Each structure stands twice: as structure tokens, then as C-alpha cells.
Amino acid sequence: MGRLTTHVLDTANGRPGKGIAVAVFRLDGERREVARAVTNDDGRCDQPLLEGAALEAGRYEIVFGAGDYFRRFDTTLPEPPFVDEVVLRFGVADPTAHYHVPLLVSPWSYSTYRGS
């Protein structure tokens, strides 16, 4: 059974990204929200964002509320912040596979990869 998971690492402070809002959108001619979650103490979501029949082949977008996360920890940010909402677009070719999409983020940069 396929599934979509994520986790967030705060690379500026060397800790998991706890309490970050995560929204998932399916891009199939229109942008529609298909899942919403908040990361736990380990920077992960308690359940897969999508799994089974809910994960279809196609294009997706995950939006992470990174700016709000850094503001909660009194990080000095310019206004508007350099990194605020992080938007990752990716494709799911095999909906029976595990797609793990981590985010490594700081107030000044971010990166991702397809994890396992």
C-alpha cells in the first residue's frame, strides 16, 4: 500500500521542526487540498499524509508553515521573511510506493529529497 510521509528538520537550531503546519494539495487541473497535519515533537506527522487509495498518481504540492514556526521560537526574521511558506511540488508515478518528502529548513534556506 502506497503512502506519503514527511518530516521537518530545523537545520539552524539542530532539532526537529515541532508544530509546523503541513498542507497537501493535489494538482489535477485545479489545486485542491487533500490533507492537513501538524508535525509532532519529532518533526514528523503522526499518520501518513496520504495512504492507500487516497494516494493517486499525479502531481502534488506540500506547503510547510516554516515562517510561523521560526516566529514561535523568537527567531529574528526580516519582514517579509526570506523563507516563509515552503512549497514543494513533486510527482507520484507509482501510487503503490512510499513517497517520503522531508524538509530541511532554516530561516535562510531549505532543501528536500525523496527519502525512504
DACORCOR-V644188 format. One record per pair of residues at least 24 apart in sequence whose C-alpha atoms are under 8 Angstrom apart, sorted by the first residue. I is the first residue (numbers start at 0). J is the second residue. If there is no record, write none. Layout:
# DACORCOR-V644188
I J
I J
This chain:
# DACORCOR-V644188
0 50
0 51
0 95
0 96
1 50
1 51
1 54
1 94
1 95
1 96
1 97
1 98
2 47
2 48
2 49
2 50
2 51
2 54
2 94
2 95
2 96
2 97
2 98
3 47
3 48
3 49
3 50
3 54
3 97
3 98
3 99
3 100
4 44
4 46
4 47
4 48
4 49
4 97
4 98
4 99
4 100
4 101
5 43
5 44
5 47
5 48
5 99
5 100
5 101
5 102
6 38
6 42
6 43
6 44
6 100
6 101
6 102
7 38
7 42
7 43
7 101
7 102
7 103
7 104
8 42
8 101
8 102
8 103
8 104
9 103
9 104
9 105
10 103
10 104
10 105
11 104
11 105
11 106
15 40
15 41
15 42
16 40
16 41
16 42
16 68
17 41
17 42
17 43
17 68
18 42
18 68
19 63
19 64
19 65
19 67
19 68
20 63
20 64
20 65
21 61
21 62
21 63
21 64
22 61
22 62
22 63
23 48
23 59
23 60
23 61
23 62
24 59
24 60
24 61
25 57
25 58
25 59
25 60
26 57
26 58
26 59
26 60
27 57
27 58
51 94
51 95
54 94
55 91
55 94
56 90
56 91
56 92
56 93
56 94
57 90
57 91
57 92
58 88
58 89
58 90
58 91
59 88
59 89
59 90
59 91
60 86
60 87
60 88
60 89
61 85
61 86
61 87
61 88
62 86
62 87
65 104
65 106
66 106
69 106
76 106
80 106
81 106
81 107
82 106
82 107
82 108
